[in-house]
């Protein structure tokens, strides 16, 4: 959700309402399960081999890898990250 907010604030994502209203509406219809920041996620960070240092991308990729999740993203850096499952959007 933090990444979505940052993209909205940077005007890289267009939302027809204010962010808080959009988030509440989205969470009411989407089956979202939060993935916690755990020791395993932190331990996975150095195994990613990501060439850039965007902390948000690092934690998203490490979380996906640690929990066996698939990232849905248009971010070219995340799409190119080896060792994680990505659905390019």
Residue pairs with C-beta under 8 A, 6 or more apart in sequence:
1 23
2 56
3 56
3 60
4 13
4 19
4 23
5 19
5 23
6 56
7 13
8 15
8 19
9 19
15 22
16 22
17 25
35 41
35 63
35 67
35 69
37 59
37 63
38 66
40 66
41 59
41 62
41 63
41 66
41 67
42 62
43 66
44 62
44 65
44 66
45 58
45 59
45 62
47 65
47 83
48 58
48 61
48 62
48 65
48 81
48 83
48 84
49 81
49 82
49 83
50 57
50 58
50 61
50 77
50 81
51 77
52 77
54 77
57 75
57 77
57 78
60 71
60 73
60 78
61 71
61 78
61 81
61 84
63 69
64 70
64 71
64 84
64 85
64 86
65 83
65 84
68 85
69 85
70 85
70 86
70 87
71 78
71 84
71 85
71 86
71 87
72 86
72 87
72 89
73 79
73 86
73 87
73 88
73 89
74 88
74 89
78 84
78 86
79 86
79 88
